[in-house]
Amino acid sequence: APVDLQAPRFGSLGCFLFVLLSALAMITLTIVIEPATSWIPMPDSVKALFEEMFYNTSLFDGILSTCILAPLCEETLCRGLMLRGMLQTKVPWKAIFWSAFLFAFMHMNPWQGIPALMIGILFGWLYYKTRSLWLTIFLHCLNNSISTFLTHRFPEIGIDAPLSELMSHTAYIITYAASFIVLALIIYIIHAKTVSSEIQTHS
């Protein structure tokens, strides 16, 4: 049967609480996966490209392109078209993984691709649980908006500065552990309080 592009279902959590938990899951996930990207040195050429994109672009242009247009286009393509199509022919975990992989591949570099893969898996799972494309668009906008705000507000930090260098070792360990626990709890709560949409044929 065709998969609806937009048929929101948030289970017993309700829309507001589901969106709030999903946003917190996304934020904690970015902290949990950060070590996977920080161990890969960023070449100066790539760093200069990112700095040009974030620091030498007006805030309005950055918000328009990064926080509005990119989430709309990428979520419509990756979750609205690719994942929605795969869910009709593949088991959910395969559909979620491969749509996330293609989402990561679109970024064309490991410094964006690795977190994009993990965030894409989260977004894909949330889309599968809710059938709400607007939820993933909102989360994508929020994620990009946080990055845009931080780079414009604190340009002295550096585009590739890891979180571990911005706080003491003890504070980082506590933050990382707390993020891991909160992320796990949110995933458990969402899984327990919602019913997955059986909208595909297994293969």
Secondary structure, 3 states (H helix, E strand, C coil): CCCCCECCCCHHHHHHHHHHHHHHHHHHHHHHHHHHHHCCCCCHHHHHHHHHHHHCCCHHHHHHHHHHHHHHHHHHHHHHHHHHHHCCCCCHHHHHHHHHHHHHHCCCCHHHHHHHHHHHHHHHHHHHHHCEHHHHHHHHHHHHHHHHHHHHHCHHHCCCCCHHHCCCHHHHHHHHHHHHHHHHHHHHHHHHHCCCCCCCCCC
